[in-house]
Amino acid sequence: MLVTTGGTGGHIYPAVALVNYMLKNDKDLEVAFIGNSDRMENTIIPKMGYNFIGIEAARFNDNGNKLKALKLLYSSYQKCLTIVKNFAPDVVIGFGGYVTVPVLMAAKKLGIKTIIHEQNSIAGMANRALGHFVNKVITVYPEAGQAFPSRKVVNLGNPRESAALDFNKDREIIRDYGLDPARKTILIVMGSLGSQSVNDRMLKILSDMRRKPYNIIYVTGRNNYSEFASKIEDTDTLKILPYIDQFNVAGNCDLVVSRGGATSACEYMALGVPSIIVPSPYVPNNHQFLNAKSMLDNGACRILEEKDLNSLNLIAEIEDLINDDIKLRQMSAAAKAMSHVNAADDISKLIYEMAGK
C-alpha cells in the first residue's frame, strides 16, 4: 500500500493511525509514504520508522504564479509515475494536501486502485480535484460527500476515532496534575502549538476563573508556555501546561474547550466528550467552523467564535454545561452517535477488498 499525505497534522495523523492498525493485524503488509520534502511529514513519518519518499509538489492554489505551479505539478507527476511503478502497490490512498495530487494521478495512469480520505465536513481543494478520478472516496462527515460522485462515497470515519476502542477511563490522571479528581474538570487546549491570539485572551479569562469550584487544565502550547506561565500562577483548581496527551486527558474530563481541527473533533466524538469549539479563523475554507457546525447541528458541541471569546461568554457557556449533568450526558450521547469507532477496521477492509486480497 502506498500512502500519500502532507501539510498538516490533520492529514498526517489519520494516515498514520490507519497504517499502524493495518500493520498490527498484517505483518506482511508493505507500506510506503509519499509527502512533501519540505513540510512536517518529512520529519514526523521517518521518525516513526516508516519508509518515506519526499517530493517537491506544487501548491496549485497559489495565485502568485500559476504557470510555475503547473510546471511543478507536471514535473512531480512524472517523478511519481516512476516511484509508483517501482513500488507497484495494490492500492494508493491519499489523506489530503496538495502533494497527493501527482501521486494519485500517477496511480490512476498506471491502473492502480485509488482512494482518498476527506477528514473535513467540506472537501479540500486537492480532494475535490481528485474526486473525479479515484475509485473511492471515504468521508467522515456525510456533508462532505456532496462534493463527489455519490457512487464513489463511503462514510467510514477517521481512523483516529478507533483509538477510543482501547481507551479506559481513569480519573486518577487528573490527580497526576495536582488536581482533585472528585471535582468536575475542564480541559482548554488549542492544539500542540497553541494559539497566541487565544492565549492573549485567556490570561484575563483564567484570572476570572481561577477560584471557580471546578478544575481547569489550560494548555498554552509549547511555544507560549514560559511567557504565559510567568503571568499567572497555578492554584489548587488551575493547572497551566505547555503540552499534554490530549486524547487520554480529554477522555477523563467532563468538558473540553478546543479548536475544531478534524482530528481533535473526531476524537471528542469517539470519546463522547462534551465540547465547546472555538474554531480557528485562520484555516483555509473555514474548515474548523464548518466541522463544528456539523457537530452543533447534531447536539454534540457548542460553538464560541474567537471574536466572541471573553470572560463573560466563555464562563457563561461553561457553567451552563458543567452545572447540568443532563446536558452533559445528552451532549456526550450525541457526540458518540456521530462517531465511527470502527473506522480503522472498516477502512482496512475496504482497502483489502479493492486490492482483491
N, C-alpha and C positions, 0 to 999 in steps of 0.2 A: 504494500500500500504506500502510495506517495501522498503526503500531506502538505498542503501549501497554506500559509497563514502569515500574517505580519502586521506590524504597525502599532498595535495597541494590545494591552493585556486582554481586553475583551475578545480579541480574535485569537490570541495565542493560547490562553489557558484552557478554553473548552477543547481545543485541538489536542493539547497535551493530556487532558483528562480522558479523552476517548482513547488515545493511544495507550495510556497507562492501563486502562481497563482491558483493552484487547490483548495486550501483551501478557497481562496477568492470567488470561484464560487461553492463550495460544502461544506457546513458547516458540513455535516455528514461524510465526509471523515476521516478515521482514518489512521494516518501515524506514522511510527517509523523509525528511522535511525540506521544503524549499521556502525561503523567505528573503527579505531584503538583506543585503550585505551591510547596510548602514543603519539598521533600526534595532530595537531592543531584542528581537528574536535571535539576532546574530550572536548575542551573548547568552541569553536565557536558555535556549534549546540545547546548544552544545554542552553547557554546564550540567544539564540533566543526563548527559551521556548518549544523546541521540545523534544519529547521522544527519548533519545539517549541511545544505548547499545554499550558499548565499549568492544572490544575483542582484544586479542593478536593474531596477524596474521603474517604469515611467509613472509619474503622478499625472495621469491623463485628465484629471480635473484641474490641472494647473493652467490658469488663464494667461499666465505670463508669456509662455512660449509654446503654443500648441504644436507647432511644426516639430520642434525639438522633442517634445513628448512623444509624438507619433513615431519619430525615427527611433527613439529609445525603446518604445514598445515593440517595434518590429525587430530590433536587434535582440532584445531579451526573449522574444518569441522564438527566434532562430536558435538561440542557445538552449532554450527549454526543449525544443524538438530533439536535440542531441541528448540532453540529460534524461528526458523521459524515455527515449528509445533505448538508451543504455541500461536504465534501471528496470525497464519492462514491467511496470506494475500491473496488477489485475484491476485496480481501481485507483483513481485520483480524487481526493476530496479537498475542497477549499473552504476555509473558515473566514474568508473576508479579508479585505485590504487589497490595494491595487496590485500588489505583487502576484496575486492569484490569477490575474487575467492572462498573462502569457503562458503560465503553466497549464491552465485548464484548456486554453485554446490549442496548445500543442498536443495535449492528451486527446482532445476531440479529433484533431487532424490525424492522429495515429490510430484512431479507432478504439481507444481505451474508455472504459466506463467512467463516467464523471458525476460527481455530486458536489453541491455547495451547501453550506450551513449558514443560515441567517439568524444571528443572535437577537436582533432588534425587532421592534414592532413595525418599523418602517425600513424597508430594504435599503442597504447601502448602494452606492453607485456601482462599485465593482460587481456586486452580485446581480444588480439589475441588468448590467450589460451581459453577464454570463448566463442569465436565466433562460435565454432562448436557445442556448447551445448544449447545456448539460443534460444528463439523463434524469437526475432527480434533484429536488430542492427540499432541504429539511428546514423547517421553521420552528421557532419557539412560541411566538405569538401568532394566533390564527390570522390576525390582520395582515401580517407580512406576506401571506400567500397571495394577496391581491395583485402583487407586482409580477407574478409569474404565471405561466400556463398552468391551469388548475390540475391537469393530468399528471404534472410532474411533482406536485407539492405533497409532502407528508409532514404532519405536525408531530414531531417526536421529542422536542425539547432540547435542552442544553446538557451536554454530558456532565457539567459541573454539578447539576442537581443530584446526580446519583450518589454523591458523597453523603447525602442525608441518610442513605440506607445503612451506613455504618456508624452513624452518629449516636452517641449515648449521652443523654442529658446528665450533667453532673454540676449542680450549683456550687460545689466547693471551689470551682475555678474562680468564682467571684472572690472568695477568701484569699486566693493567691495574689490578688491586687490590693490587699489590705482593707477590703470592704466586707460588710456583714451580709452574707447570702440570704439572710431572712428578710432583708429589705427588698422592695422592688428595685430593679436595676435597668438603667437606660444606657445603651451604647450610642455614642455620637462619633461617627467616623466618615471622613470624606476621601477615602482612598489611601493607598500606601504612601503616596507623596503628599497627601493633604491638599488643602486649598488655602492660599494666602488670603484670598478675599473673604472666605468664611472664617478663618482664624481671627481676622481683624474684627469681625462682628461678634465672635464668640467670647472674646475677652470680657466684654460688658455683660453678655448674656449669662456666662458662667458665674460672674460676680454676683448676679442677682439670684442664681440658682444654688449657690454653694451650701446653703443651710436648709435646703428642702429635705423632706423626710424620705427621700429615695436616693439610691446610689446613681452616680453618673461616672461613666468611663469615657473620657474625651481623648480622641486620638488626633494629634496635631499633624501627623506626617513627619517623616524623618527630617526633612529639610527645615522644618519650622519649630522643632521641639525646644531647642535651647532658649531661643528668644521668647517663645510663648511661656515656657515654664518659669522664666525669670520674672514674669509679670503677675503670676497668680500661683498661689500655693495650694497643694493638696489639703483636703480636710478628711474627716472620717467618712464622708459620703462622696467625695470628689477625688478622682484619680486622673492625672494628666499623663499621657503616654505618647511616645513617638510612633509606636507600631504595635500591632497585636496580631495574633492568629485569629483573623476576623471571623472565619467560619465557626470555630468552636466557641468563641466568646459570644458571638451573636446568638448562637443557638441556646445559650444559657441565660440570655437576657429577656426581659419582659417586653422591651420596646427598643427599636433601633431608629436612629435619625441618621440618614445616609444620603450620599449621591445615588443616582439611579442608573449606574452602569449596568450593562446587560448581565454580566456575570454576578454582580452583587445582588441584583434584583431577583435573579433566578434562585440564588442560594437562600434568600429570605423566604421565597415562596416554598421551596422544598423543605425548609426547616419549620415553616409555619410561624415565622416571627412577624408580629405586627410592626409596621414601619411607617415613618414619616419621611418621605422622599424630598430632598432638596436638589432638584435637577441642576446639573451644571449648565449654565447658559453659554458655555464656550465650546461645546462639542458640535460637530457637523450635523446638519439636518435636524437639530433639536431632538436627537435620539433619546436622551435621558428623560425629557419631559414626556415624550410620546410613550416610552416604555412605562413610565409611572402612571400615565393617563389610562393605559390598559388595565393596570392593577387597580387604580382608583375606581374605574367603572365596574370592577368585579368585587369591590369592597375589601380589597387586600391591602390597601395603604391609604395614607393621606398625602397630599402634596402641599409643600410650602415653598414657593419660589424664592430664590436667593434675594431678590429685590425686596421681599417682604420679611426677610429673616431679621427679627429683632426680639428683644426680651418679651414684650407683650404677646406677640404672635406665637413664638415657639413655646413659651411656658403655657399659654392657653391650650395649644394643641396637645402638648404632653400631658397636662393634668386632666384634660377631657378624657384621655385614654387610660392613663396609668392608675387613675382612681376608679375605673369602671371595669371590673373583671368580665362582665358580659360583653362589652365592646371588644375587649382584648381577645376573648375566645372567638367571637364572630369573625374578627379580622384574621386571626390565625387560621380558622377553618377555610375562609375564602382564599387565603394565600395558598394553602395546601391543595385546594381544589384546582388551582391554576398550574400546579407543578407537574413535572414529568420525572418522577424519581427513578424510573426505569430507562431514562433516556440513553445512557451509555450502552445498555444491553440492546435496546430496540434499534439504535443506530448501527451497532456492530452486526446485528442480524441482517439488516438491510444491505450492508456492505458485502457480507459473505454471499447473500442471495444474488446480488448483482455480479459478483465475481464467479458465480457458478460453483461455489465451494459448499 
